[in-house]
């Protein structure tokens, strides 16, 4: 889906895991907009991809923010954890993410 959307391979095949620059570019508003405008037939997988990119960006913000209340940090970390761990439930219909 990311390839069809025109997002460069360097963003979704990350070589340098220590740098936050590439994952932040992958989860940027421009990348999310490209995925949305790609007109995929499967709206469910499109929605899951967009939400996963948004939660990935949120998680990066929570980890790297210098001025963030601990309650907001905890809430955002918890919601990101819930999103990414929900793919492994038996009732999940997100086949591509299982």
C-alpha positions in Angstrom: 0.0 0.0 0.0 2.8 2.4 0.8 4.6 1.6 -2.4 1.5 2.2 -4.5 0.9 5.5 -2.6 4.3 6.7 -3.9 6.1 6.7 -0.5 9.8 6.1 -1.1 11.3 2.7 -0.2 13.8 4.3 2.2 10.9 5.2 4.5 9.3 1.8 4.9 12.5 -0.3 4.8 14.4 1.5 7.5 18.1 0.7 7.8 19.0 3.1 10.7 16.8 2.2 13.6 18.6 4.6 16.0 17.4 7.7 14.1 13.9 9.1 14.5 14.1 11.1 11.2 12.9 8.3 8.8 10.0 7.0 11.0 8.9 10.6 11.5 8.9 11.2 7.8 7.0 7.9 7.3 4.3 9.0 9.8 4.2 12.6 8.6 1.0 14.4 7.5 2.3 14.3 3.9 2.7 10.5 3.9 -0.7 10.0 5.5 -2.3 12.3 2.9 -0.6 10.3 0.0 -2.0 7.1 1.4 -5.5 8.5 1.7 -5.4 10.0 -1.8 -4.3 6.7 -3.4 -7.9 5.5 -3.9 -7.5 1.9 -2.6 -10.4 -0.4 -3.0 -10.1 -2.0 0.5 -11.2 0.9 2.8 -10.6 -1.2 5.9 -6.9 -1.8 5.3 -6.6 1.8 4.2 -8.1 3.0 7.5 -5.9 0.6 9.5 -2.8 1.9 7.7 -3.6 5.5 8.3 -4.4 5.0 12.0 -1.2 3.0 12.5 0.8 5.8 11.0 -1.0 8.3 13.2 -0.4 6.2 16.3 3.3 5.7 15.3 3.6 9.5 15.1 1.9 9.9 18.5 4.2 7.4 20.1 7.2 9.1 18.8 5.9 12.5 20.1 5.2 11.1 23.5 8.7 9.6 23.8 10.6 12.7 22.6 8.5 15.6 23.9 10.2 17.7 26.4 7.2 19.6 27.7 4.4 17.1 28.2 2.4 16.4 31.3 3.0 12.9 32.7 -0.8 12.2 32.5 -0.9 13.0 28.8 2.2 10.9 28.3 0.6 7.9 30.1 -2.7 8.3 28.2 -1.1 8.5 24.8 1.3 5.6 25.5 -1.6 3.5 26.7 -3.8 4.3 23.7 -0.9 3.5 21.3 -0.3 0.2 23.1 -3.9 -0.7 22.9 -4.0 0.0 19.1 -0.9 -2.0 18.2 -1.7 -5.0 20.5 -5.4 -5.2 19.2 -4.2 -6.9 16.0 -3.4 -10.1 17.9 -6.9 -10.9 19.2 -8.8 -13.9 17.9 -11.7 -11.7 16.8 -9.6 -9.3 14.9 -10.5 -8.8 11.2 -7.2 -7.1 10.4 -5.8 -10.1 8.5 -2.8 -8.2 7.0 -1.6 -7.2 10.4 -1.9 -10.6 12.2 
